Amino acid sequence: MARLAASLALVAALSLAVAPPAAARPLDAWLDRQRCPPAGFDALQDFNVTQYIAQRWYVQKQEPLVYQPADRLFCVFAEYKPLEEDPLDGLLVNNYANDGTVNGPAVGTSEVNGGPLTTATIPNKRRPSKLRVGIAFGGGDRFPPIRLGRGGDYWIVAAGQSENPADRSGNLYDWAIVTGGRPTRRSNGACATGSPLGLVRRFQTNNVGLWLFSRKPIDPVNTQLMMNKLTELGLDASGLLDVPQQGCTYACGPGSGRHLLPPGRDLENGKGEEEKEEEGQQATGGNGAANGRLDEESRATFGGSFEEDAPAPYDAAPPLSRAPSTVHSVHLRDLKPGDLFAISRLRITTRDLEEPPPPPHRNPVVRALRWWRSWALPGAGMFIEAWMIFAIGNIKPLLAIDMPNCFGHQQPYSCNQSAADSVTYVEVSGIIVGMLALGFCADIIGRKWGSRLASSTMLVGSIMLTACAGSDPQFLAIFLTALFVLGAGVGGEYPVASSSAAEKAEGSKAMRRRRGERVVLVFSQQGWGNLANTLCIVLLLVMQGATGEEVTERQASITWRVQFAVGTAICLGVVAYRWTLLQESKVWKAERHDVAEQLAQKGLRKHHSQQEYQLVIRYYWPRVFATSLSWALGGFAFFGQKLFQAQFIKLIVPGATLLQQMLYILLNNGVALVGYYCAAFSIDRPWCGRMRMQAGGFFMLFLLFLLQGALFDTLTQHSGAFQLLYYLSSFFAQLGPNCTTFLTAGEVYPTGVRSFFHGISAAAGKVGALVAAVLFSNISPRAAFFASAGAGLGGLLVTLGFLPDTTGLDLHEIDRMNRYLLADQYPNYRGEAVNPRYLSLYERWRRYDAHYHPEADYAHKELQLHPHLQEAAESLASLSRQASLASIRLSPGSPSSVRLSLFGRPSSVQLTPRSPKPPSSARLGRPASVQLTPVSFELQLTPVATRPPSSAGGQRSASGQHKAPSSSAHPSQRSPRNQRQE
C-alpha cells in the first residue's frame, strides 16, 4: 500500500508539472479574486494633504460603526485643522453629525459640541495618504495633544476632481474614498475592512469603516462615480448607508448659537472660493517640499515650477551614490553664512560598515549555528558575568557548610561577622566601580580594549576566587578582595557589551532594523550563565551523592571550588578570543574619526573634552534621569525577586534539601530565560517597542508583587498559587525592565559617550539593588513584597514620562544631532532624532521637537553629502564678509544663482560649473568611499536690477555693469586676497 500511495503521489506531481499553463490560469484567476486585499491595493501614491484638508468634506455614504451608528448618520461632515504649521505634523479632526434626525442634537469630536479630542497623525511623511486617527488628551500652547494608543488606520484610497469642470470646487480633490486601513476580510465577493468575526467587528473601533466624501453636501454625480470606483478597487459596498444632507443647518449644539463654517468655505480663513479667487490665493497642486505652502519670493528663487525643482521626499539616509537634487533657499535661506559653513562641514558618512551576512545555508543545523554564533560570542562576557556573580548567591549555603564558624553564624566565630555579612555589598561596590571606570575608558580607548580589560579583570578575580585558601580570616580577606576585582570586571562588561552589540547592528544594513533583537540576544547570555551555573552545582552535588539532607564539608568545598574553576576556564577562553580575534567597533571608529575631522576647530580631536561632557549632560540630562532611575527601580524590584528565592522555596517545600533548593532555582532560571527570548522577539516590533515593553514589565511587576504582598497569608497556605505568581514575576522581569534598561541605556546617547552614560545608568541599577539588599534585611517578607510593588509603580511612571522610544531610529541620527550640538548648531538640527515619535513625553512637553523639519534636514544632508556644494558654501561664506547673504540655490549640474546685497546694492552671484575633471575617488569618512566629480565654479557678480551685459571679462558694459573676471580655479583654491577682490 505504501508503494502504491507513493506511485500515485509521483504521478500526480508529474501531471501537475507537465500541465499546460492555460490549465492553471482559471485557478490562478479565482485565487486572485479571493485574495484580500485585492492585488495592487494601496492608498494614493501622489497625495497632497494640504489640498485635502483645505475645505470641508460631506459624507455621502458610509458604513455604520460602533461610534457612528445608523441613527446618527444625519448631516455628517468632517473638517481638519493642522496642529502645527506643517499639516504633516498632525491634524485636529472635527467630525460632525446629527442624532436621530436632520438638524437633531449635534454630536461629534474635538471642537464640535464638546466632543472628545480626536487627532490624526501621519506615520510616514512620504505617504501622507495613510493616516492614523484616534482619541487624544491634553494639548495647548506648551505641547501637542497626546494620543491614547496607536489609533486606527485611515487610508485615502482614491480621490479626484469632478468630471464636469463646472462642478469643480477649485481644489485638487472634489471627492474621496476613505477606508479604515487595509481591507483583509472577504465579503459578498469583494473585500472589506474589519475583523472576520462578526461579534468582534460589532464592537471594533479601529481599522474598520468605509466613507464616500464630497465637497458638496448633495452630490449624486460624484457619488455614482465613487460607487463605480469601489467596484474597480474590489471593495464591498453592500454595507454603505445613505447620509441625508438635505436641509441641514450644521449647528454646533443646542443653545450654543455657534455654527461651523457654511458650505464652500475654506477652513483656515473662512473665505469662499470666489473670495479666494479675487485675492489670487487659489491653491496649487502637487506635493512640494513645503507641501504647497511656498511664498512668491521662494518661488522666484526656485527659478521655475516648484513641483519640478523641489527635493525628493525625505529619506532618513539618502544613498551616497545618488546624484544630489537642488539645495533650495526655502530650507537654507534663514541660515547665517557662518552657520551654513559650519553645517556643511558636518559631512554625511555611511554607516554600512559591516560585511553583509552570507546567504542562508541549506543545512538548517549550520544555519542555526551561524545564528547562535552571531550573538553568543559577543555575549560571552555576559555569560561569565552571570556565572560568577549569581554563583555567589548559589554557594552561600555551601560556604556556610564548609566554614560554619565564619559564614554559618556558629559560635565561636572564627572571622569578623560584619565582614562575612558584607559579601553582597563588596560585590556590588566592585560592580559599580567597574561600570563607571571601564565605561568611561571604553569611550576613550575603544570597545575592543574595553572588552579586553573587562574580561581580563574578570579572569584575575575568578582565579583568586578559585584559589582562596588559608585560615578563616585569611580566606575571608582574599575572598572579599577577589569579589571586588571580579565585580569590577563584571561591571565593565555591561556598558562595553551593550555598546558593542548596538553598534555592530547599526553598522550592518541587514541588522539595523533588528538592533534591539541583537542586543537582547547578547544580554540573554546572562540568563544562560545563570542557568548553567545552577545546573553545574546540581550535577556536582549529584555526582558526589549529596542528594539527601546532609552535605559534608568536603562535598560543599569541592562543589563551590569546582564550579568556580569551570567558570574560570570559560573566562580564560573568552580572554583568549578577545586578545586574538576580537575586532574594534567600526561605528565607534568612524564616529571618532568624523568628529575629529569635522569639529577640529572646536578642539574635539581624539579625546573627549570637559566641555563636551558638559554639553552632552546639559542636553541629555532627562535621558540620564530616565535610564538611571528606571534601572535603579528595576534593580530594586529584580534583586528583591532574587532575594525572595530562599523564602519562596521554604514556603512551597518546607524542609527542602540543598539539592531541592537548587532544582527550584534552576526552574526559576529556566522561566526567566524564556522571558529573555520573548523580549528579543518583540522588542523591535512596532506594536511593542522599548518604551511599551518596559512600561508593561514594570506594571506586571507592580501587580504581581502587590498581589503577593496583599495575599501573603493566603498564599502561604496555597503553594501552587504562590509558585505561579513568583515565576510570573521572574518572567516579566526579563520581558520588561531587566532587558529594556540594558538596551535603552546604549541607544539614547551618541556613540562618543555611549559607554560612559550606559555605565552611569547601570551603576544606578546596582545602587537600587544595594538599597534593596539593605532594606529587605530589616523588614518582613510581606513588607518587602509591598516595597518591590512600589518600585514597579515608580518605574512605570518614570518610563511613561521620561523614556524616549528609539524603536526604528537609526543611531547615526543621534550622532548627527550630537555633532550639531558640539558645533553650536543644535537649533539648526532638523532631523529624525527630534521627531516627536522618538522623544519622551517630557521632551515633547519641553518642545525638543520644535525644530523638526524633515524636508529642511534633507536639504542639510544634500549639502553635507556632496563636497562641491560644501566648497561653494565655503566661498560664499568668505564673500559674506562684505555681503549679507539672502538666499542660496546650489546645484551641481547646472548654473546656480546666489542673491545677495553687495556694498548696499542688490546683486546676484552666478555659480557656473566649469569643465569637470574625470571622476576620482574621494574619501568621505572612514572606511567607506564614494566616487565624486570635482567641480570648479565661475563667479560672476551682476546687479539684479538690470539685464546682464553681453560683453565678457572685467570691462564696463554700456549699461554700466561690472563683471568680475572669470577663473577656472576653484574658489577654495584661490588666495584669500583674490577672494576678497572678487
Salt bridges, closest charged atoms under 4 A:
ASP32 OD1 - ARG35 NH2 2.92
ASP42 OD2 - ARG127 NH2 3.39
ASP42 OD1 - LYS130 NZ 3.06
GLU79 OE2 - ARG56 NE 2.82
GLU84 OE1 - ARG847 NH2 3.70
GLU85 OE2 - ARG293 NH1 3.96
ASP86 OD1 - ARG293 NH2 3.77
ASP89 OD1 - LYS125 NZ 2.61
ASP99 OD2 - ARG72 NE 3.80
GLU111 OE1 - LYS81 NZ 2.92
ASP153 OD1 - ARG132 NE 3.73
ASP153 OD1 - ARG150 NH2 3.85
ASP167 OD1 - LYS216 NZ 3.72
GLU232 OE1 - LYS229 NZ 3.62
ASP242 OD1 - LYS61 NZ 2.26
ASP266 OD1 - LYS276 NZ 3.40
GLU273 OE2 - LYS276 NZ 3.52
GLU275 OE2 - ARG265 NH1 2.99
GLU279 OE2 - LYS271 NZ 3.10
ASP295 OD2 - ARG333 NH2 3.61
GLU296 OE2 - ARG299 NE 3.82
GLU297 OE2 - ARG899 NH2 3.54
ASP309 OD2 - ARG889 NH2 3.90
ASP352 OD1 - ARG512 NH2 2.58
GLU354 OE1 - LYS504 NZ 3.11
ASP421 OD1 - HIS409 NE2 3.63
ASP443 OD1 - ARG447 NH1 2.77
GLU493 OE2 - ARG578 NH2 2.74
GLU503 OE2 - ARG447 NH2 2.69
GLU503 OE2 - ARG754 NH1 2.85
GLU506 OE2 - ARG512 NE 3.78
GLU506 OE1 - ARG515 NH1 3.38
GLU517 OE2 - ARG514 NH2 2.79
GLU591 OE1 - ARG351 NH2 2.57
GLU591 OE1 - ARG819 NH2 2.93
ASP594 OD2 - ARG351 NH2 3.48
ASP594 OD1 - HIS593 ND1 3.36
ASP594 OD2 - ARG819 NH2 3.48
GLU597 OE2 - HIS593 NE2 3.99
GLU612 OE1 - HIS608 ND1 2.88
ASP684 OD1 - ARG690 NH1 2.74
ASP713 OD2 - ARG782 NH1 3.25
GLU747 OE2 - ARG515 NE 2.65
GLU747 OE2 - ARG690 NH2 2.75
ASP810 OD1 - ARG513 NH1 3.77
GLU813 OE1 - ARG816 NH1 3.20
GLU813 OE2 - LYS861 NZ 2.95
ASP824 OD2 - LYS602 NZ 2.65
GLU843 OE2 - ARG623 NE 2.85
ASP849 OD1 - ARG847 NH1 3.69
GLU855 OE1 - HIS853 ND1 3.41
ASP857 OD1 - ARG816 NH2 3.13
ASP857 OD2 - LYS861 NZ 3.87
GLU862 OE2 - ARG322 NH2 2.68
GLU862 OE1 - HIS866 NE2 3.46
GLU871 OE1 - HIS970 NE2 2.95
GLU938 OE1 - ARG914 NH1 3.31
GLU982 OE1 - ARG974 NH1 2.49
